[in-house]
């Protein structure tokens, strides 16, 4: 059998091992937040934002930040039907309702026109998820948010390295969140971060992130409100510091892998790949192929073809409204249609040209029968 090609795995060097070892050996007592503080400062600098709070997950960052916005029972939050459930779960946990709208057929991100149609007096926020490194149309979404007085949240879990009109994904909305799960371009194993330029929101989330203890509180063990415990560990942050020192290399490599696939596949009639409009950079976290309906290529046939070549390929996200805990929204045509004829391609940092050629060959054979 041919050697297995994984769809993703992190790039860990001696630098990450050295920092993690130092945190494990010395990062206690007065030094227990040393790498966390260092990571937050470095991430702020990279993204060009004023404030950052490292968290145990992107989901945790979303949960705290949505709570800080006052989202709760009776509220609605608009988001794309095409997402991982991690974006919707905090909305549900807070007692609010996720309102699923359809995606654009080319970027697979939130359709701004449908967002405006979905706004009601109960709408408390709009969540823009930059899917697979593709970018939402932030100018339009921010204009809608400003028109209606509704904050736009950026879920940039999959968009480290993505740039929209000179601004990094995650830096444009009321706040942004990122994931550093082991599958991501920059990883801490598990982990995430909250970012914002809003000082008041930052202070509120900072208090919530520490079990509700305000930064200026002088009483010991005195919470000012009921908060959360979503802190990133010092050892995770140590790995993150090393990854941030390599961030240009990591994101550049992702784009190289994406460019190879695009050069060899996007030129073929019958399929499309991740969008990269002018004046943007696609962070290319997950190169994705969508076959035209006329080709007859299906998710099942793609999975079988890749499995037959011992290649680990990932399915396109199912529409959230197809899941048993939510009400079906069959009017979201693209969200329901595209996953049935799409696949995510392997794109880990150390993938070789020979391995990418194997992937390309499978796609071609699926396309041409």
C-alpha positions as CSV (number, residue, x, y, z in Angstrom):
1,X,0.0,0.0,0.0
2,X,1.2,3.5,-0.8
3,X,2.3,5.6,2.2
4,X,-0.5,7.5,3.9
5,X,-1.0,11.2,3.2
6,X,-2.6,13.0,6.1
7,X,-4.8,16.0,5.5
8,X,-3.1,18.0,8.2
9,X,-0.5,17.9,10.9
10,X,1.5,20.6,12.7
11,X,5.0,21.9,12.0
12,X,6.9,21.5,15.2
13,X,10.6,22.3,15.3
14,X,13.3,22.4,18.0
15,X,12.3,25.9,18.8
16,X,8.8,24.8,19.9
17,X,10.3,21.9,21.9
18,X,12.8,24.2,23.6
19,X,10.2,26.8,24.6
20,X,7.7,24.2,25.9
21,X,10.5,22.5,27.8
22,X,11.4,25.8,29.4
23,X,7.8,26.4,30.4
24,X,7.5,22.9,31.9
25,X,10.7,23.3,33.8
26,X,10.6,26.9,34.9
27,X,7.1,28.4,34.1
28,X,5.6,28.2,37.6
29,X,5.1,30.6,40.5
30,X,5.8,34.1,39.5
31,X,6.6,32.9,35.9
32,X,3.3,31.0,35.4
33,X,1.9,33.7,33.0
34,X,5.2,34.6,31.4
35,X,4.7,32.8,28.0
36,X,1.0,33.7,28.0
37,X,1.8,37.4,28.3
38,X,4.5,37.1,25.7
39,X,2.2,35.3,23.3
40,X,-0.6,37.9,23.7
41,X,1.9,40.7,23.0
42,X,3.3,39.0,19.9
43,X,-0.1,38.1,18.5
44,X,-1.4,41.7,19.0
45,X,1.7,42.9,17.1
46,X,1.2,40.4,14.3
47,X,-2.5,41.2,13.8
48,X,-2.2,45.0,14.4
49,X,-4.8,45.2,17.2
50,X,-4.7,46.8,20.6
51,X,-5.9,43.9,22.8
52,X,-5.6,40.1,23.0
53,X,-6.6,37.4,25.5
54,X,-5.2,33.9,25.0
55,X,-7.8,31.2,25.6
56,X,-8.1,27.5,25.8
57,X,-10.1,27.4,22.5
58,X,-11.7,29.6,19.9
59,X,-15.1,28.4,21.2
60,X,-14.2,29.6,24.6
61,X,-13.2,33.0,23.2
62,X,-16.5,33.3,21.4
63,X,-18.5,32.2,24.4
64,X,-16.9,34.9,26.7
65,X,-17.0,37.6,24.1
66,X,-20.6,37.0,23.2
67,X,-21.5,37.0,26.8
68,X,-19.7,40.4,27.2
69,X,-21.9,41.7,24.4
70,X,-24.9,40.8,26.5
71,X,-26.2,38.1,24.1
72,X,-28.7,35.9,25.9
73,X,-32.2,34.4,25.9
74,X,-34.5,35.8,23.3
75,X,-31.6,37.2,21.2
76,X,-30.8,36.1,17.6
77,X,-27.3,35.9,16.1
78,X,-27.0,35.7,12.3
79,X,-24.4,33.4,10.8
80,X,-23.8,31.3,7.8
81,X,-25.4,27.8,7.6
82,X,-22.0,26.5,6.4
83,X,-19.8,26.3,9.5
84,X,-18.5,24.0,12.1
85,X,-20.8,23.8,15.2
86,X,-18.2,25.5,17.3
87,X,-19.5,28.9,16.1
88,X,-23.1,28.1,16.9
89,X,-22.5,26.3,20.2
90,X,-21.8,29.5,22.3
91,X,-24.9,31.2,21.0
92,X,-27.0,28.2,22.1
93,X,-25.1,28.0,25.5
94,X,-26.1,31.6,26.1
95,X,-29.7,30.9,25.5
96,X,-29.8,32.8,22.2
97,X,-30.8,31.5,18.7
98,X,-28.5,31.1,15.8
99,X,-30.1,32.3,12.6
100,X,-28.7,30.4,9.6
101,X,-28.5,32.1,6.2
102,X,-27.1,30.9,3.0
103,X,-23.5,31.3,1.7
104,X,-22.2,32.8,-1.5
105,X,-21.5,30.2,-4.2
106,X,-17.9,31.2,-4.8
107,X,-16.4,32.1,-1.4
108,X,-18.7,29.8,0.6
109,X,-18.9,32.6,3.2
110,X,-21.9,34.6,4.5
111,X,-24.1,36.2,1.9
112,X,-24.4,39.9,2.9
113,X,-27.7,40.4,1.1
114,X,-29.3,37.6,3.0
115,X,-27.9,38.9,6.3
116,X,-29.7,42.1,5.9
117,X,-33.0,40.3,5.1
118,X,-32.6,38.2,8.2
119,X,-32.3,41.1,10.6
120,X,-35.1,41.4,13.2
121,X,-35.6,43.5,16.3
122,X,-34.1,40.5,18.2
123,X,-30.8,40.4,16.2
124,X,-27.9,41.0,18.6
125,X,-24.9,40.2,16.4
126,X,-23.7,39.0,13.0
127,X,-20.9,36.4,12.9
128,X,-18.6,36.5,9.9
129,X,-16.8,33.2,9.6
130,X,-13.8,33.2,7.2
131,X,-14.2,29.7,5.9
132,X,-11.1,27.6,5.0
133,X,-9.1,30.9,4.7
134,X,-11.6,32.4,2.3
135,X,-12.7,35.9,3.4
136,X,-16.2,37.3,4.0
137,X,-17.2,40.5,2.3
138,X,-16.3,42.6,5.3
139,X,-17.0,46.0,3.8
140,X,-20.6,45.0,3.1
141,X,-21.1,43.3,6.4
142,X,-19.6,46.1,8.4
143,X,-21.8,48.6,6.6
144,X,-24.9,46.5,7.3
145,X,-23.9,46.3,11.0
146,X,-23.3,50.1,11.2
147,X,-26.6,50.8,9.5
148,X,-28.6,48.7,11.9
149,X,-26.5,49.2,15.0
150,X,-25.5,45.6,15.2
151,X,-21.9,44.4,16.0
152,X,-20.1,42.2,13.5
153,X,-18.0,39.4,15.0
154,X,-15.2,37.8,13.1
155,X,-14.7,34.1,13.6
156,X,-11.2,33.9,12.1
157,X,-10.5,30.4,13.4
158,X,-9.5,29.2,9.9
159,X,-8.0,32.5,8.6
160,X,-4.6,33.2,10.1
161,X,-2.7,34.6,7.2
162,X,-5.8,35.9,5.4
163,X,-5.7,39.6,4.5
164,X,-8.7,41.7,3.3
165,X,-7.9,45.1,1.7
166,X,-4.7,45.4,3.7
167,X,-6.3,44.4,7.0
168,X,-5.7,41.0,8.6
169,X,-8.7,38.7,9.2
170,X,-9.9,39.0,12.7
171,X,-8.9,42.7,13.1
172,X,-11.9,44.4,11.5
173,X,-15.0,43.5,13.5
174,X,-16.2,44.4,17.0
175,X,-13.9,41.5,18.1
176,X,-12.2,38.6,16.5
177,X,-11.4,35.0,17.5
178,X,-8.8,32.5,16.3
179,X,-8.2,28.8,16.8
180,X,-4.9,27.2,17.5
181,X,-6.1,23.6,17.3
182,X,-3.6,21.0,16.2
183,X,-5.0,21.2,12.6
184,X,-4.4,24.9,12.3
185,X,-1.6,26.8,10.5
186,X,-0.4,28.1,13.8
187,X,-1.0,25.7,16.7
188,X,-0.7,25.4,20.4
189,X,-2.3,21.9,20.4
190,X,-5.6,23.3,21.7
191,X,-6.1,27.0,22.2
192,X,-7.5,30.2,20.9
193,X,-7.4,33.9,21.3
194,X,-9.8,36.9,21.6
195,X,-8.8,40.2,19.9
196,X,-10.3,43.6,19.8
197,X,-9.6,47.3,19.5
198,X,-12.5,48.2,22.0
199,X,-11.0,48.9,25.4
200,X,-14.3,48.6,27.2
201,X,-15.1,45.2,25.7
202,X,-11.5,44.1,26.4
203,X,-11.8,44.9,30.1
204,X,-15.2,43.1,30.3
205,X,-13.9,39.9,28.6
206,X,-10.7,40.1,30.7
207,X,-12.8,40.1,33.9
208,X,-15.0,37.3,32.6
209,X,-11.9,35.3,31.6
210,X,-10.6,35.3,35.2
211,X,-13.8,33.8,36.9
212,X,-15.2,37.3,37.0
213,X,-12.4,38.9,39.0
214,X,-11.8,42.5,37.8
215,X,-8.2,43.5,37.2
216,X,-8.4,46.3,39.7
217,X,-10.1,44.2,42.5
218,X,-7.9,44.3,45.6
219,X,-9.8,41.8,47.6
220,X,-8.3,38.3,47.4
221,X,-10.6,35.6,45.8
222,X,-13.3,38.2,45.3
223,X,-15.2,37.8,41.9
224,X,-17.1,40.8,40.7
225,X,-19.4,38.7,38.5
226,X,-19.8,35.1,37.5
227,X,-17.2,34.5,34.8
228,X,-15.5,31.7,32.9
229,X,-12.3,29.7,33.0
230,X,-11.0,29.5,29.4
231,X,-7.4,30.3,30.0
232,X,-4.6,29.0,27.8
233,X,-1.8,27.2,29.7
234,X,1.7,28.6,29.9
235,X,3.1,25.5,28.2
236,X,0.6,25.9,25.3
237,X,1.5,29.6,25.0
238,X,5.2,28.7,24.9
239,X,4.6,26.6,21.8
240,X,2.5,29.5,20.4
241,X,5.4,31.9,21.0
242,X,7.7,29.7,18.9
243,X,5.0,29.3,16.2
244,X,4.5,33.1,16.1
245,X,8.3,33.6,15.5
246,X,7.8,31.3,12.5
247,X,4.4,32.8,11.4
248,X,5.6,34.2,8.1
249,X,7.2,30.9,7.2
250,X,4.1,29.0,8.2
251,X,1.6,31.2,6.3
252,X,3.9,31.5,3.3
253,X,4.2,27.7,3.1
254,X,0.4,27.3,3.3
255,X,0.0,29.6,0.3
256,X,2.7,27.7,-1.7
257,X,0.7,24.5,-1.2
258,X,-2.5,26.2,-2.2
259,X,-0.9,27.8,-5.2
260,X,0.3,24.4,-6.5
261,X,-3.2,22.9,-6.3
262,X,-4.7,26.0,-7.9
263,X,-2.1,26.0,-10.7
264,X,-2.8,22.3,-11.4
265,X,-6.6,22.0,-10.6
266,X,-8.4,25.3,-10.9
267,X,-7.5,25.4,-14.6
268,X,-9.6,22.3,-15.2
269,X,-13.1,22.7,-16.5
270,X,-15.7,21.3,-14.1
271,X,-14.4,22.4,-10.7
272,X,-13.5,25.5,-8.6
273,X,-11.3,26.1,-5.7
274,X,-10.8,28.7,-2.9
275,X,-11.4,32.3,-4.0
276,X,-8.7,34.9,-3.8
277,X,-10.1,38.2,-5.1
278,X,-7.8,41.1,-5.9
279,X,-6.5,43.1,-2.9
280,X,-6.9,40.0,-0.7
281,X,-4.7,37.2,0.5
282,X,-6.2,33.8,1.2
283,X,-4.6,32.2,4.2
284,X,-5.2,28.9,2.5
285,X,-5.8,26.9,5.6
286,X,-7.7,24.3,3.8
287,X,-7.5,24.1,0.0
288,X,-10.9,22.9,-1.2
289,X,-12.2,21.6,-4.5
290,X,-15.9,22.0,-5.5
291,X,-17.0,20.0,-8.5
292,X,-19.7,21.4,-10.8
293,X,-23.0,19.6,-10.4
294,X,-22.9,18.6,-14.1
295,X,-19.8,16.4,-13.4
296,X,-21.8,14.0,-11.3
297,X,-18.9,13.8,-8.8
298,X,-20.2,13.3,-5.3
299,X,-18.8,13.5,-1.8
300,X,-19.1,9.7,-1.5
301,X,-17.2,9.0,-4.7
302,X,-14.5,11.5,-3.7
303,X,-14.1,9.9,-0.3
304,X,-13.8,6.4,-1.8
305,X,-11.3,7.6,-4.4
306,X,-9.0,9.2,-1.8
307,X,-9.4,6.3,0.6
308,X,-8.4,3.9,-2.2
309,X,-5.1,5.8,-2.6
310,X,-4.5,6.0,1.2
311,X,-5.0,9.7,1.2
312,X,-6.8,11.4,4.1
313,X,-9.2,14.0,2.7
314,X,-11.8,15.9,4.7
315,X,-15.4,16.5,3.8
316,X,-16.8,20.0,3.3
317,X,-18.9,21.1,6.3
318,X,-22.4,19.9,6.4
319,X,-25.0,22.7,6.7
320,X,-25.6,23.3,10.4
321,X,-29.4,23.3,9.8
322,X,-29.1,19.7,8.6
323,X,-28.0,18.6,12.1
324,X,-30.6,17.0,14.4
325,X,-30.4,19.8,17.1
326,X,-31.4,22.5,14.6
327,X,-34.4,23.2,12.4
328,X,-33.8,22.5,8.7
329,X,-33.4,25.6,6.5
330,X,-33.7,24.1,3.0
331,X,-33.9,27.5,1.5
332,X,-30.2,27.8,2.1
333,X,-29.5,26.2,-1.3
334,X,-25.8,26.6,-1.6
335,X,-25.1,25.5,2.0
336,X,-27.0,22.3,1.3
337,X,-25.8,21.7,-2.3
338,X,-22.1,22.4,-2.2
339,X,-21.0,19.9,0.5
340,X,-22.3,17.0,-1.6
341,X,-19.7,17.6,-4.3
342,X,-16.7,19.0,-2.5
343,X,-13.6,17.9,-0.6
344,X,-10.8,19.4,1.4
345,X,-7.3,18.5,0.2
346,X,-4.3,17.6,2.3
347,X,-2.2,20.7,3.0
348,X,0.1,20.1,5.9
349,X,3.4,22.1,6.2
350,X,5.8,19.3,5.1
351,X,3.7,17.8,2.3
352,X,6.0,17.0,-0.7
353,X,5.5,17.7,-4.3
354,X,5.2,14.0,-5.0
355,X,2.4,13.8,-2.4
356,X,0.6,16.8,-3.9
357,X,0.9,15.1,-7.3
358,X,-0.8,12.0,-5.9
359,X,-3.6,14.2,-4.6
360,X,-3.9,16.1,-8.0
361,X,-4.0,12.7,-9.8
362,X,-7.0,11.5,-7.7
363,X,-8.9,14.7,-8.4
364,X,-8.3,14.5,-12.1
365,X,-9.4,10.8,-12.2
366,X,-12.6,11.7,-10.3
367,X,-13.3,14.5,-12.8
368,X,-12.6,12.4,-15.9
369,X,-14.1,9.1,-14.6
